[in-house]
Amino acid sequence: MAEQNYQQRKVDVESAAELSKELKRKKRMKLFAYAAAFAIFQTIVILVFSLTVMRIKNPKFRVRSITVEDLSHTSAPNSPSFNMKFNAEVAVKNTNFGHFKFDNTTISFDYGGVQVGEAFVAKGRAKARSTKKMNVTVELNSNNILDNSNLGADISSGLLTLTSRSKLSGKVHLMKLIKKKKSAEMSCTMTVNLVSRAIQDMKCQ
């Protein structure tokens, strides 16, 4: 009888030991599963962070609108000419998660590839994921245009096509740790209606 009880206790102890081992094994498996899941989650977070927040793009620099404040012109065959004064609203669109700090620059206004006016843009800062708007004034004239150009015909038609071009250079500041040089280039075309004294068909790339 005593021998039987001893054997039973021995079996119970061994069963308890096996059960304990099994429980520990399952606990380790759960810990490994949790660790793997956390590592995968962390990898996904880092990947998304790298593809969104850390992906630094060039800002966009555009002319948003132009008001013609003053305009005079003549289509005389021997000396066609124009003088204008614009008030232009320009914008720097920054889609990055860090602010864009840019330097002074100028915007060149051209007619037929010849510069007829220039606007000054002061240095500034476009906040993260926002658009900074600025107003600039520019005076334009035809003094540098050659006599053999199409200026007279264009003035007679009542429509003058102008282009504006510029390059805005600066740095994108991300989390006060990363500074990356970026630039924004402007290339716009517009038509000045000499009759209505207004800008029409303005397109920017």
C-alpha positions in Angstrom: 0.0 0.0 0.0 2.8 2.4 1.0 4.6 1.5 -2.2 1.5 2.3 -4.3 1.1 5.6 -2.6 4.7 6.4 -3.2 4.4 5.6 -6.9 1.2 7.7 -7.1 3.0 10.7 -5.5 5.9 10.2 -7.9 3.5 10.3 -10.9 1.8 13.4 -9.5 5.1 15.2 -9.0 6.3 14.3 -12.5 2.9 15.4 -14.0 3.2 18.7 -12.1 6.7 19.2 -13.4 5.7 18.4 -17.0 2.7 20.8 -16.6 5.0 23.5 -15.2 7.4 23.0 -18.1 4.6 23.2 -20.6 3.3 26.4 -19.0 6.8 28.0 -19.1 7.1 27.0 -22.7 3.8 28.6 -23.6 4.8 31.7 -21.7 8.0 31.9 -23.6 6.2 31.5 -26.9 3.8 34.3 -25.9 6.7 36.5 -25.0 8.4 35.7 -28.3 5.2 36.5 -30.2 4.7 39.8 -28.4 8.3 40.7 -29.1 8.0 39.8 -32.8 4.7 41.8 -33.1 6.3 44.8 -31.4 9.3 44.6 -33.7 7.0 44.5 -36.8 5.0 47.4 -35.4 8.1 49.4 -34.8 9.4 48.7 -38.3 6.1 49.8 -39.8 6.2 53.0 -37.7 9.8 53.8 -38.8 8.9 53.1 -42.4 5.9 55.3 -42.4 7.9 58.0 -40.6 10.7 57.8 -43.2 8.3 57.9 -46.1 6.3 60.9 -44.8 7.9 63.1 -42.2 11.5 62.5 -43.2 10.9 62.8 -46.9 11.9 66.4 -47.7 10.5 67.9 -50.9 11.3 71.1 -52.8 8.8 73.9 -51.8 6.7 75.6 -54.6 7.1 79.2 -55.5 4.3 80.8 -57.5 2.7 84.1 -58.5 -0.8 83.9 -57.2 -2.3 87.2 -58.5 -1.3 90.5 -60.0 -3.0 93.9 -59.9 -2.1 96.4 -62.5 -1.7 99.7 -60.7 -0.4 101.9 -63.5 -0.2 101.4 -67.3 0.7 103.5 -70.3 1.6 102.4 -73.8 2.0 103.5 -77.4 1.9 101.5 -80.6 3.6 104.2 -82.7 5.4 102.4 -85.6 8.8 104.0 -84.9 8.8 103.7 -81.1 6.3 101.3 -79.6 6.6 101.2 -75.8 5.0 100.5 -72.5 5.4 101.3 -68.9 3.6 99.4 -66.1 3.5 99.0 -62.4 2.3 95.7 -60.8 1.4 94.7 -57.3 1.9 91.0 -57.2 1.0 88.4 -54.5 3.5 85.6 -54.5 3.4 82.4 -52.4 5.8 79.8 -51.0 4.0 76.5 -50.5 5.9 74.3 -48.1 4.5 70.7 -47.8 7.3 69.5 -45.5 6.9 68.7 -41.8 9.6 71.2 -41.0 9.8 75.0 -41.8 11.5 76.3 -44.9 13.9 79.3 -44.3 14.7 81.0 -47.5 17.1 83.8 -48.6 16.6 87.0 -50.5 15.8 86.6 -54.2 14.4 88.5 -57.2 11.7 87.7 -59.7 12.4 88.6 -63.3 9.6 89.6 -65.6 10.4 89.1 -69.3 8.9 90.0 -72.7 10.1 88.0 -75.7 13.1 86.7 -73.6 14.2 90.2 -72.6 13.9 91.3 -69.0 11.5 94.3 -68.6 11.1 94.4 -64.8 12.4 92.9 -61.6 10.8 92.4 -58.2 12.6 91.9 -54.9 11.6 89.2 -52.4 12.9 89.5 -48.9 14.2 86.5 -47.0 11.7 84.8 -44.7 10.2 81.6 -43.4 7.4 79.3 -44.5 6.0 77.3 -41.6 5.7 73.5 -41.8 2.9 72.4 -44.1 1.7 75.9 -44.9 1.8 78.6 -47.5 3.5 81.9 -47.0 2.0 84.8 -49.0 3.9 88.0 -49.8 3.2 91.2 -51.7 5.8 92.6 -54.1 5.8 95.7 -56.3 7.5 95.7 -59.7 7.9 98.4 -62.4 8.1 97.3 -66.0 9.2 99.1 -69.2 10.2 98.3 -72.7 13.5 100.3 -72.7 15.6 97.2 -73.4 13.5 95.8 -76.2 14.9 96.0 -79.7 13.2 98.0 -82.4 12.8 95.0 -84.6 10.7 93.1 -82.2 6.9 92.3 -82.4 6.2 94.8 -79.6 4.3 97.2 -81.9 2.0 94.5 -83.2 1.4 93.1 -79.7 0.5 96.5 -78.3 -1.9 97.1 -81.3 -3.6 93.8 -80.5 -4.1 94.9 -77.0 -2.4 91.8 -75.5 1.1 91.5 -74.1 2.5 88.1 -73.1 5.0 88.2 -70.2 6.8 85.5 -68.3 8.1 85.5 -64.7 11.0 83.4 -63.5 12.8 83.1 -60.2 14.7 80.7 -57.9 14.2 80.7 -54.2 17.0 79.0 -52.2 17.0 78.0 -48.6 16.9 75.2 -46.0 14.2 72.9 -44.6 14.6 72.6 -40.8 13.2 69.4 -39.4 12.9 68.7 -35.7 15.7 71.2 -34.9 18.1 68.4 -35.9 18.0 68.1 -39.7 18.8 71.0 -42.1 18.6 70.2 -45.8 19.2 72.6 -48.7 16.2 73.0 -51.0 15.1 75.4 -53.7 11.9 76.4 -55.4 11.9 77.5 -59.0 9.2 79.8 -60.6 8.1 79.7 -64.2 4.9 81.6 -65.0 3.3 83.0 -68.1 0.6 85.7 -68.2 -1.2 88.0 -70.6 -1.6 91.7 -69.9 -4.9 93.0 -71.4 -4.0 96.6 -72.3 -7.7 97.5 -72.7 -9.0 96.2 -69.4 -5.7 96.8 -67.6 -5.8 93.4 -66.1 -3.9 90.1 -66.1 -5.4 87.1 -67.7 -4.5 83.5 -68.5 -1.8 83.3 -65.8 -0.2 79.8 -65.6 2.6 78.6 -63.4 4.6 75.4 -63.5 
